[in-house]
């Protein structure tokens, strides 16, 4: 809450500065005055995907796009509000909503080492809600002073993004035609006394968005953006999979019988074999991640029409 209050205060301060600053002609025509600080409100639509321990491509697990299943893309959308100083540096508040999923069954038919993941037979889905505060940097306007040039600045502007976000997730898997929440089942012994290094993971956490984009001025008031944003996460449990199988008896030592039976069934869903305690279920070497590709349409606020 303190972060949001600070961000809103900063935006209000910028609005005040904008009104006091000297106006100038909008550099694409002489219809609008431009203030040094301009605001933009908009919406986005695109796709969301993730990189976790589940699914992937054939062979040994690889990094990023080499291990990405584009068939797992899910629809995502959001809204945003930004303040931009002289087209160069911006501050943006954004809300993003979507879903991620991954399935070992996508590896059906593989004959190499990835068949072990297919036989593991795990799957998950999770809704994502994210609220972020990000800084935009537009190099064309940071390093080039267009106000002292005779030619007009370009309508397009590539930019970099970085910031902090707060998101919620809830991994689920389908079992007997119903979706079951996985976090309360401690499928890898999270919170059990015999696994003190495995603590329950929180379903609301901080993340760190980084990305790139390009903005294009469609008209005096409208702009279009294409953008990719990658979220660096602090958890390896976006998909409820991280490390090794545990002794099934631990479920009965910690849960009521009905919950223990369900946890045992969902912790080990291997085809034609049974896991042994300590056997590899996932890999904690790298944290999970999710990301979005989206298009944004924005409405400029702060340009004053010449009367």
Number of C-alpha atoms within 10 A of each C-alpha: 6 7 10 13 10 11 16 13 12 14 19 13 11 19 16 12 14 20 13 11 11 11 17 14 16 16 18 14 11 12 15 20 18 21 24 20 23 20 23 19 18 18 18 22 19 19 20 27 25 26 24 26 28 28 26 27 19 21 14 11 18 12 10 12 11 11 17 20 17 13 10 18 19 16 17 21 19 19 18 20 18 22 27 21 16 16 18 17 18 19 20 21 21 19 19 20 18 20 20 25 25 25 21 22 17 20 20 13 11 15 12 10 12 21 18 15 28 24 17 24 19 25 23 23 21 19 14 19 17 19 20 21 22 21 18 23 21 21 15 17 20 13 9 12 11 15 11 7 9 7 9 11 16 13 13 15 19 18 19 19 21 19 18 17 21 16 18 17 20 19 23 20 20 14 11 6 7 9 13 17 16 20 20 12 22 22 23 29 25 18 15 17 13 11 13 10 11 15 14 16 17 12 14 14 15 18 21 18 22 18 19 16 19 16 20 16 17 13 13 16 14 16 19 19 18 17 21 20 20 21 21 18 20 15 20 21 25 29 30 29 25 23 19 18 20 23 14 21 11 17 24 15 12 15 14 10 12 9 14 21 16 16 22 21 13 19 23 21 16 17 11 7 10 10 18 13 12 11 12 14 22 20 15 15 9 15 17 21 21 19 19 24 21 21 19 19 20 23 16 18 17 20 21 15 13 9 5
